[in-house]
Amino acid sequence: MSQQNIEPCASREEYLALVATLQRYSHEYYVQDAPSVPDAEYDRLFRQLQATEQSQTEWVVADSPSQRVGGKPLAAFSQVDHRVPMLSLDNAFNDEDLEDFNRRNQERLATNSDLEYGCEPKLDGIAVSLMYHNGVLQQGATRGDGSTGEDITQNVKTIGSIPLRLQGDDFPEILEVRGEIYMPKEGFAHLNQKARDKGEKEFANPRNAAAGSLRQLDSKITASRPLEMCAYSVGFVELGSAPELPEKHTDILYKLRDWGFLINAQMKVAANIKECISYYQHIAEVRDELAYDIDGIVFKVNSSEQQQRLGFVSRAPRWAIAYKFPAQEEVTILQDVEFQVGRTGAITPVARLEPVFVGGVTVSNATLHNRDEVARLGVKVGDTVIVRRAGDVIPQIVSVVEDRRPDNATDITFPEQCPVCDSPVVSKEGEVVARCTGGLICAAQRKEALKHFVSRKAMDVDGLGDKLIDQLVENGLVESMADLFHLELNAVSALERMAEKSAQNLLQALEQAKQTSLPRFLFALGIREVGEATARNLAQHFGNLDALMSANADKLLEVSDVGPIMAEFILGFFADSRNRQEIERLQAAGVQWPDIEVKAADELPMNDLTYVLTGTLEQMSRNEAKAALQELGAKVAGSVSAKTSVLVAGPGAGSKLKKAQDLGVEIIDEDALIALLQQHR
């Protein structure tokens, strides 16, 4: 039947009834997998909807199925602040880790009774947040860094398993639903077949395909991709006149199903931790038969009241854990070794492998790290090797199958000259890394320095990725950091796969990046051994760049976590006239930051206190704890002595704990440390 023969709805009431009917049919098709009408009937009604909305544009509602088709392409994604942070999960890698997780929960809840857990496969996709107001989808956002994500509302509206309007009438006034957007295996296979038919590049795996689909500025492209969303929790909730949510996590998910969401059919309640382990083993056995990729199992304490009592740490809930599947390994041939040059001149051997499918992707390269690792493995070119890839971890060679070594296998020889600029390669005494001495005259180091400079934790230049940096350097447009801020529209838009609009967006991002902070700028400079924490400590100690650049070794050694070797690197960096000129050029280009008020040591709450960290910290990294203490004025030492004020002891604490006990040093656990840090925020 042609479009011309479709009669639009005669009234708004008829139109709204048609919208509701199509919503119901869509839910039956995408969520319940039980369509009640044939596709032809759905298509006829959808054409009637389109005809009505074309003739009566003022009738169009936000939750109309027509809104899934995709609207006008965006120029860029805007930012969304999550009202409740989207935290990551801690990981377990064996049964013992899972049992330890359960034991910690029982101890914190002061109970010996079994804890009930909700068990769900951990989908290998992209975490998203969906915000509903009075049952209508208002906003979709990516997880981002957990605090801030990107607004992808237009894109999520195109996904059939995401309801534009909630079903029923008992939902909260404001409801944030969180879930995982993924691409089923069958849809991924069809997508790659289309790419092959067109001679286009295929996606590496379903997760990459899902991520790429959600990052499209043109939502029509997203609409053409076979994406699904599975709901796994709620975030911000404002009930209004609605009843309280169920007390158990799994019952909340069943309520989400009633409101129109897809939830995982494999979800199960475990009465105790032993049942959790049995569930993990079962899913591991049927993993390959599932219609989607998973990389582990998520276990959550099922009681909402117990979840609240257990609480959160800075980056993860205490009441949930992801039990990851083991690293996946395969056997292949090491065909060759090439040497890459990093930002600091480090020469890294990279194994070129006979392509092998492992960990969900085809692997053809793997890191060999350094000369010592090559010696430890005893690996040669031509060897049969075992390669491992776990999740997003860079593939690595873990061992050699020596009884398959061919007669023509050859030793791996490290270069004496840089493979990029031909400068001498040197190895300092005590270091395992060989380095190119070419500095910024080496194109490889220049590229890597620029990639670090624009990275998210440094200058955070949106849209300036590795491939574009490569093009800018190779086309002679950029030789230094400051050159980035002098790029011209015509030159950038002429690059491969760049258009005028993309070039304008890049120049705008560079302009925005000029407003930064002193810690970010110091980290971006790429001073050897100066990471985020050290850059922050330097900035807070000196307050401004001039004071830092004029500091001598003694002044630098006053800074927390700066030792003699690092002080030497910092002095050497600022003593180099080329580096000072580059900083002047950056400032002349408009890069600026506010000075930091330097507090006297006696103004800091932990001044004159010395802390020692020992054992395993489970809720934050050792570096995070150290940096947090140093910000408050504390010294963090590596060994216990009579001068030690406090020992922070985690699981596995050994000789330091015993010595602290013998000396009568105050001993606290990680929970007490976190409470102390929060007290002084």
Residue pairs with C-beta under 8 A, 6 or more apart in sequence:
1 44
1 47
3 47
3 50
3 51
6 44
6 47
6 48
6 51
7 48
7 51
8 48
8 51
8 52
8 54
8 55
8 56
9 15
9 18
9 48
9 52
9 56
12 56
12 59
15 49
15 52
15 56
15 59
16 61
18 45
18 48
18 49
18 52
19 49
19 61
19 63
19 64
19 65
21 45
22 42
22 45
22 46
22 49
22 65
23 63
23 65
23 163
23 164
23 165
25 35
25 36
25 37
25 42
25 45
26 65
26 160
27 163
27 167
27 260
28 34
28 35
28 36
29 35
29 42
29 160
30 160
30 161
30 228
30 262
31 161
31 260
31 261
31 262
35 42
46 65
46 66
49 64
49 65
49 66
50 66
52 59
53 59
53 60
53 64
53 66
60 66
62 136
62 137
62 164
63 136
63 137
63 164
63 165
64 164
65 164
67 157
67 164
68 157
68 158
68 159
68 160
68 164
68 223
69 158
69 220
69 223
70 154
70 158
70 218
70 219
70 220
70 221
70 222
70 223
71 154
71 219
73 217
73 218
73 219
73 220
74 154
74 217
74 218
74 219
75 217
75 501
75 505
76 217
76 462
76 505
77 150
77 151
77 152
77 215
77 217
78 150
78 151
79 144
79 148
79 149
79 150
79 151
80 129
80 139
80 141
80 144
80 148
80 149
80 150
80 151
81 147
81 148
82 129
82 141
82 144
82 146
82 147
82 148
82 149
82 235
83 176
83 235
83 236
84 176
84 235
84 236
85 146
85 147
86 127
86 129
86 143
86 144
86 146
86 149
86 178
86 235
87 146
87 312
87 315
87 316
87 317
88 146
88 315
88 316
89 298
89 316
89 317
89 320
89 321
89 322
90 101
90 316
90 320
90 321
90 322
90 618
91 97
91 296
91 321
91 322
91 323
91 324
92 98
92 100
92 101
92 321
92 322
92 323
92 324
93 323
93 324
93 326
95 277
97 321
97 323
98 273
98 276
98 277
98 280
98 299
98 321
98 323
99 273
100 651
101 299
101 321
102 115
102 273
102 276
104 318
104 618
105 115
105 301
105 306
105 310
105 318
105 319
106 112
106 113
106 115
108 309
108 310
108 318
109 115
109 306
109 309
109 310
114 271
114 272
114 273
115 272
115 273
115 301
115 302
115 303
115 306
116 248
116 269
116 270
116 271
116 272
116 301
116 302
116 303
117 269
117 270
117 273
117 275
117 276
117 299
117 300
117 301
117 302
118 248
118 249
118 250
118 253
118 267
118 268
118 269
118 270
118 299
118 300
118 301
118 302
119 267
119 268
119 269
119 270
119 276
119 279
119 280
119 297
119 298
119 299
120 232
120 264
120 266
120 267
120 297
120 298
120 300
121 264
121 266
121 283
121 290
121 294
121 296
121 297
121 298
122 294
122 295
122 296
122 297
122 298
122 322
122 324
123 180
123 182
123 230
123 264
123 292
123 293
123 294
124 182
124 206
124 207
124 292
124 293
124 294
124 295
124 360
125 180
125 181
125 182
125 183
125 206
125 207
125 210
125 292
126 142
126 143
126 180
126 181
126 182
126 207
126 210
126 211
126 214
127 142
127 143
127 178
127 179
127 180
128 140
128 141
128 142
128 143
128 152
128 156
128 178
128 179
128 180
128 181
128 214
128 229
129 139
129 140
129 141
129 142
129 143
129 149
129 176
129 177
129 178
129 235
130 137
130 139
130 140
130 156
130 162
130 176
130 177
130 178
130 179
131 137
131 138
131 139
131 140
131 141
131 174
131 175
131 176
131 236
132 138
132 166
132 171
132 174
132 175
132 176
132 177
133 173
133 174
134 173
135 165
135 166
135 171
136 164
136 165
136 166
137 153
137 156
137 157
137 162
137 163
137 164
137 165
138 153
139 151
139 153
140 151
140 152
140 153
140 155
140 156
140 157
140 162
141 149
141 150
141 151
141 152
141 153
142 149
142 150
142 152
142 214
143 149
144 150
146 315
152 214
152 215
154 219
154 222
155 213
155 214
155 216
155 219
155 222
156 162
156 181
156 214
156 229
157 164
157 219
158 219
158 222
158 223
158 227
159 181
159 222
159 227
159 228
159 229
160 228
161 228
161 229
161 230
161 261
161 262
162 229
162 261
163 259
163 260
163 261
165 260
166 175
166 259
166 260
167 258
167 259
167 260
168 258
168 259
170 242
170 243
171 242
171 259
172 237
172 238
172 239
172 240
172 242
172 245
173 238
173 239
173 240
173 241
173 242
174 236
174 237
174 238
174 240
175 234
175 237
175 238
176 234
176 235
176 236
176 237
177 231
177 233
177 234
177 235
177 256
177 261
178 231
178 232
178 233
178 234
178 235
179 229
179 230
179 231
179 232
179 233
179 261
180 229
180 230
180 232
181 210
181 214
181 227
181 228
181 229
182 206
182 207
182 210
182 227
182 228
182 229
182 230
182 292
182 293
183 191
183 206
183 207
183 209
183 210
183 213
183 225
183 226
183 227
183 228
183 292
184 206
184 226
184 228
184 291
184 292
185 206
185 291
185 292
185 293
186 226
186 291
187 225
187 226
187 227
188 203
188 205
188 206
188 209
188 226
190 226
191 203
191 209
191 225
191 226
192 202
192 203
195 201
195 202
195 203
196 202
203 209
203 212
204 361
204 362
205 293
205 360
205 361
206 292
206 293
206 360
207 293
207 360
209 225
210 225
210 227
213 221
213 222
213 225
213 227
214 222
214 227
216 222
228 262
228 292
229 261
229 262
230 262
230 263
230 264
231 253
231 256
231 257
231 261
231 262
231 263
232 253
232 263
232 264
232 298
233 249
233 252
233 253
234 245
234 252
234 256
237 245
239 245
245 252
245 255
245 304
246 252
246 254
246 255
246 304
247 303
247 304
247 305
248 302
248 303
248 304
249 300
249 301
249 302
249 303
249 304
249 307
250 267
250 269
250 302
252 304
253 263
253 267
254 263
256 263
257 263
266 283
266 290
268 279
269 302
270 276
270 278
270 279
270 299
276 297
276 299
276 323
279 297
280 297
280 323
283 294
283 297
284 325
287 294
287 325
293 360
294 325
295 324
295 325
295 391
296 322
296 323
296 324
296 325
297 322
297 323
298 320
298 321
298 322
298 323
299 320
299 321
299 323
300 307
300 319
300 320
301 307
301 310
301 319
301 320
306 319
307 317
307 319
310 317
310 318
310 319
311 317
311 318
312 318
313 619
313 620
313 674
314 619
314 620
314 624
314 674
315 619
315 620
316 619
318 619
324 390
324 391
326 390
327 359
327 388
327 389
327 390
327 393
328 358
328 359
328 360
328 388
328 389
328 390
329 358
329 386
329 387
329 388
329 398
330 356
330 357
330 358
330 363
330 386
330 387
331 356
331 384
331 385
331 386
331 387
331 401
332 353
332 354
332 355
332 356
332 363
332 384
332 385
332 387
333 353
333 354
333 382
333 383
333 384
333 385
334 351
334 352
334 353
334 379
334 380
334 381
334 382
334 383
334 384
334 385
334 397
335 352
335 353
335 354
335 381
335 382
336 351
336 352
336 381
337 349
337 350
337 351
337 352
337 368
337 381
337 412
338 349
338 350
338 352
338 419
339 347
339 348
339 349
339 350
339 414
339 415
339 419
340 347
340 348
340 350
340 444
341 347
341 348
341 418
341 419
341 420
341 436
341 442
341 444
341 445
341 448
342 348
342 444
342 445
342 448
343 445
343 448
343 449
343 451
343 452
343 526
344 435
344 445
344 526
344 528
345 418
345 435
345 436
345 437
345 438
345 439
345 442
345 445
346 433
346 434
346 435
347 414
347 415
347 418
347 419
347 425
347 433
347 434
347 435
347 436
348 367
348 368
348 369
348 370
349 367
349 368
349 369
349 370
349 371
349 374
349 412
349 414
350 365
350 366
350 367
350 368
351 365
351 366
351 367
351 368
351 379
351 385
351 397
352 364
352 365
353 363
353 364
353 365
353 366
353 385
353 387
354 364
355 362
355 363
355 364
356 362
356 363
356 364
356 387
357 363
358 387
358 388
358 389
358 395
359 388
359 389
359 390
359 391
359 395
360 389
361 389
363 387
363 389
363 395
365 395
366 387
366 394
366 395
366 396
366 397
367 394
367 395
367 396
368 374
368 377
368 379
368 396
368 397
368 412
369 396
370 432
370 433
370 434
371 414
371 427
371 432
371 434
372 432
374 412
377 397
377 399
377 400
378 400
378 402
379 385
379 397
379 400
379 412
380 400
380 405
380 409
380 410
380 411
380 412
381 409
381 410
381 411
381 412
382 405
382 406
382 408
382 409
382 410
383 400
383 401
383 402
383 404
383 405
383 409
384 400
384 401
384 404
384 405
385 397
385 399
385 400
385 401
386 397
386 398
386 399
386 400
386 401
387 395
387 396
387 397
387 398
388 395
388 396
388 397
388 398
389 395
389 396
414 425
414 434
415 425
416 424
416 425
417 423
417 424
417 425
418 424
418 425
418 436
418 437
418 438
418 442
418 444
420 436
420 438
420 442
420 443
420 444
421 436
421 438
421 441
421 442
421 443
421 444
423 436
423 437
423 438
423 441
423 442
424 436
424 437
425 434
425 435
425 436
425 437
426 434
426 435
426 437
427 433
427 434
427 435
428 435
436 442
436 444
436 445
438 445
439 445
440 446
440 449
440 479
440 480
440 578
443 473
443 474
446 473
446 479
446 480
447 469
447 470
447 473
449 481
449 526
450 469
450 472
450 473
450 478
450 481
450 484
451 466
451 469
452 458
452 524
452 526
453 459
453 481
453 484
453 524
453 525
453 526
454 460
454 461
454 464
454 469
454 484
454 513
454 524
455 524
457 520
457 523
457 532
458 520
458 523
458 524
459 513
459 516
459 520
459 521
459 524
460 513
460 516
460 520
461 484
461 506
461 509
461 510
461 513
462 509
462 512
463 502
463 505
463 506
463 509
464 484
464 506
464 509
464 510
468 495
468 498
468 506
469 478
471 495
471 496
472 478
472 484
472 487
472 495
473 479
475 495
477 483
477 487
477 491
477 492
478 484
478 487
480 582
480 585
481 524
481 582
481 586
482 582
482 585
482 586
482 588
482 589
484 510
485 510
485 514
485 586
485 589
485 590
485 591
486 589
487 506
487 507
487 510
489 500
489 503
489 504
489 507
492 498
492 503
492 506
492 507
493 499
493 500
493 502
493 503
495 503
498 506
511 590
513 591
514 589
514 590
514 591
514 592
515 592
515 593
516 524
516 591
516 592
516 593
517 539
517 593
517 594
518 539
518 544
518 545
518 593
518 594
518 595
518 596
519 532
519 535
519 536
519 538
519 539
519 540
520 535
520 593
521 545
521 591
521 593
522 530
522 535
522 538
522 539
522 545
522 548
523 530
523 531
523 532
523 535
525 573
525 579
525 583
527 569
527 570
527 573
528 569
528 573
529 565
529 566
529 569
530 538
530 566
530 569
530 570
531 623
533 561
533 623
533 624
533 626
533 627
533 630
534 559
534 561
534 562
534 566
536 627
536 631
537 559
537 560
537 561
537 562
537 627
537 630
537 631
538 548
538 559
538 562
538 570
539 548
539 596
540 596
540 598
540 599
540 631
541 558
541 559
541 560
541 598
542 548
542 551
542 559
542 598
543 595
543 596
543 597
543 598
544 595
544 596
545 583
548 574
549 574
549 580
549 583
552 571
553 564
553 567
553 568
553 571
556 562
556 566
556 567
556 570
556 571
557 563
557 564
557 567
560 630
560 635
560 636
561 626
561 627
561 630
561 636
562 570
573 579
574 580
601 607
601 608
601 633
604 632
604 633
605 632
605 633
605 680
606 629
606 632
606 633
606 634
606 680
607 633
607 634
608 633
609 633
609 634
609 635
609 645
609 646
610 634
610 635
610 636
610 637
610 643
610 644
610 645
610 646
611 629
611 634
611 635
611 636
611 637
611 644
611 645
611 646
611 647
611 648
612 636
612 637
612 638
612 639
612 640
612 644
612 646
612 647
612 648
612 656
612 660
613 622
613 625
613 626
613 636
613 648
613 650
614 640
614 647
614 648
614 649
614 650
614 653
614 654
614 656
614 657
615 649
615 650
615 651
615 652
615 653
615 654
615 657
616 650
616 651
616 652
617 625
617 648
617 650
617 670
618 650
618 651
618 670
619 670
619 671
619 674
620 628
620 670
620 674
625 648
625 673
626 636
628 677
629 636
629 677
630 636
632 677
632 680
634 645
637 643
637 644
639 656
640 647
640 656
640 659
640 660
640 663
640 665
641 663
642 663
644 660
644 663
644 665
645 665
645 666
646 665
646 666
646 667
646 668
647 656
647 657
647 660
647 665
647 666
647 667
647 668
648 668
648 669
648 670
648 673
649 656
649 657
649 660
649 667
649 668
649 669
650 669
650 670
657 667
660 667
661 667
668 676
